[in-house]
Amino acid sequence: MPTKPSDEVLRSIRRILRKVSQHSRQLSRQVGLTVPQLLCLRAIAETEADCEVTVAQVGQSVQLSSATVSRILDRLEQSQLIVRERKSADRRKVCLSLTEQGRQKARNLPTPLQERFVTRMESLSLKEQSQLLDTLAKIVDMMEASDLDAAPVLDPAIDIKPPEG
């Protein structure tokens, strides 16, 4: 009996979900960080040399809400990879910086799956990118997920970014 296209689409979605989950577990074993923790650590490392880094800046960089980023930063602080301190003249402003252990870890971070995806996606023609996006939009509609907001972070456990406003 031939497989139906709907079965193949569902299999493809399942493969994507499994790959994201597998990558997340592998990353956790390899470097002891979740994908969101890796992204936040990298964002601090890349911004730190230029200026004071705030939770809002990290959230904007990784496209996650400040509340979600704060919880991620709590875990990075508990792991002694970052410190929070009030450096600026504005004592309400909390700045983030890497510890020496955090700097060492940041130097050896692997490339997350989503960044490899973005590189491959951007190598496609604009027409191909548009076709993929249109097709995925239809699948999202068919899965009744159009009303869900999601950050562009491939992690099975990441919180969604609440709508702005």
C-alpha positions as CSV (number, residue, x, y, z in Angstrom):
1,M,0.0,0.0,0.0
2,P,1.5,3.3,-1.0
3,T,2.1,5.9,1.7
4,K,-0.1,9.0,1.7
5,P,1.6,12.4,1.3
6,S,0.0,13.4,4.7
7,D,1.9,10.5,6.3
8,E,5.1,11.6,4.8
9,V,4.6,15.2,5.9
10,L,3.9,13.9,9.5
11,R,7.0,11.7,9.3
12,S,9.1,14.7,8.2
13,I,7.7,16.8,11.1
14,R,8.5,14.0,13.5
15,R,12.1,13.7,12.1
16,I,12.6,17.5,12.7
17,L,11.3,17.2,16.3
18,R,13.5,14.2,17.0
19,K,16.6,15.9,15.5
20,V,16.0,19.0,17.6
21,S,15.6,16.9,20.8
22,Q,18.6,14.8,19.9
23,H,20.8,17.9,19.2
24,S,19.7,19.4,22.5
25,R,20.6,16.3,24.5
26,Q,24.0,16.0,22.6
27,L,24.8,19.6,23.3
28,S,23.9,19.2,27.0
29,R,26.3,16.2,27.2
30,Q,29.0,17.8,25.1
31,V,29.2,21.3,26.8
32,G,26.9,21.0,29.8
33,L,24.6,23.7,28.4
34,T,21.1,23.9,26.9
35,V,20.8,25.6,23.5
36,P,19.3,28.8,25.1
37,Q,22.1,28.8,27.7
38,L,24.7,28.5,24.9
39,L,23.1,31.4,22.9
40,C,22.9,33.6,26.0
41,L,26.5,32.9,27.0
42,R,27.6,33.6,23.4
43,A,25.6,36.9,23.3
44,I,27.3,38.1,26.5
45,A,30.7,37.1,25.2
46,E,30.2,38.9,21.9
47,T,28.8,42.1,23.5
48,E,30.9,42.3,26.6
49,A,34.0,43.8,25.2
50,D,32.2,46.7,23.6
51,C,29.9,47.8,26.4
52,E,27.9,46.9,29.5
53,V,25.6,44.0,28.8
54,T,22.0,44.0,30.2
55,V,19.4,41.2,30.3
56,A,17.3,43.2,27.8
57,Q,20.2,43.3,25.4
58,V,20.8,39.5,25.7
59,G,17.0,38.9,25.2
60,Q,17.0,41.1,22.1
61,S,20.1,39.3,20.7
62,V,18.7,35.8,21.2
63,Q,15.1,36.8,20.5
64,L,13.7,35.6,23.8
65,S,11.7,37.6,26.4
66,S,13.6,39.2,29.3
67,A,11.7,36.9,31.7
68,T,12.9,33.8,29.9
69,V,16.4,35.1,29.6
70,S,16.5,36.0,33.4
71,R,15.7,32.3,34.2
72,I,18.4,31.2,31.8
73,L,20.9,33.6,33.3
74,D,20.0,32.4,36.8
75,R,21.3,28.9,35.8
76,L,24.4,30.4,34.1
77,E,25.1,32.3,37.3
78,Q,24.6,29.2,39.5
79,S,27.1,27.4,37.2
80,Q,29.5,30.3,37.9
81,L,29.8,31.2,34.2
82,I,28.4,34.8,34.5
83,V,28.1,37.4,37.2
84,R,25.5,40.2,37.6
85,E,26.6,43.5,39.0
86,R,25.7,47.1,39.1
87,K,28.5,48.9,37.2
88,S,26.8,51.9,35.8
89,A,25.9,55.3,37.3
90,D,22.3,54.1,37.1
91,R,22.2,51.7,40.1
92,R,19.0,50.2,38.7
93,K,20.8,48.8,35.7
94,V,22.2,45.3,36.2
95,C,25.1,44.4,34.0
96,L,26.3,40.9,33.0
97,S,29.8,39.7,32.5
98,L,31.5,36.4,32.0
99,T,33.6,34.8,34.7
100,E,36.9,33.4,33.7
101,Q,35.3,29.9,33.5
102,G,32.5,31.5,31.4
103,R,35.1,33.0,29.0
104,Q,36.8,29.6,28.6
105,K,33.5,27.9,27.9
106,A,32.4,30.6,25.4
107,R,35.7,30.1,23.4
108,N,34.8,26.4,22.9
109,L,31.1,26.5,22.1
110,P,29.9,24.4,19.2
111,T,27.7,25.8,16.4
112,P,24.0,25.2,17.3
113,L,21.8,23.4,14.9
114,Q,19.7,26.4,14.2
115,E,22.8,28.4,13.0
116,R,23.7,25.6,10.6
117,F,20.1,25.6,9.4
118,V,20.2,29.4,8.8
119,T,23.4,29.1,6.8
120,R,21.9,26.4,4.6
121,M,18.6,28.3,4.2
122,E,20.4,31.5,3.2
123,S,22.3,29.5,0.6
124,L,19.0,28.9,-1.2
125,S,17.7,31.3,-3.8
126,L,15.2,33.8,-2.6
127,K,12.5,32.0,-4.6
128,E,13.3,28.7,-2.9
129,Q,13.3,30.4,0.6
130,S,9.9,31.9,-0.2
131,Q,8.5,28.6,-1.3
132,L,9.7,26.8,1.8
133,L,8.3,29.6,4.0
134,D,4.9,29.5,2.2
135,T,4.7,25.7,2.6
136,L,5.6,25.8,6.2
137,A,3.0,28.5,6.8
138,K,0.4,26.2,5.4
139,I,1.6,23.3,7.6
140,V,1.5,25.6,10.7
141,D,-2.1,26.5,9.7
142,M,-3.1,22.9,9.2
143,M,-1.5,22.0,12.6
144,E,-3.7,24.7,14.2
145,A,-0.6,26.4,15.5
146,S,-0.9,29.8,13.8
147,D,-1.8,31.5,17.1
148,L,1.4,30.3,18.8
149,D,4.4,32.6,19.1
150,A,7.8,31.0,19.0
151,A,11.3,32.3,19.2
152,P,13.7,31.2,16.5
153,V,15.5,28.9,18.9
154,L,15.6,25.1,18.3
155,D,15.2,23.7,21.7
156,P,12.4,21.3,22.7
157,A,11.9,22.9,26.2
158,I,12.3,26.6,25.5
159,D,9.6,29.0,26.6
160,I,7.8,31.0,23.9
161,K,8.3,34.7,23.7
162,P,5.1,36.5,24.9
163,P,3.5,38.8,22.4
164,E,4.8,42.4,22.5
165,G,2.4,45.0,23.7
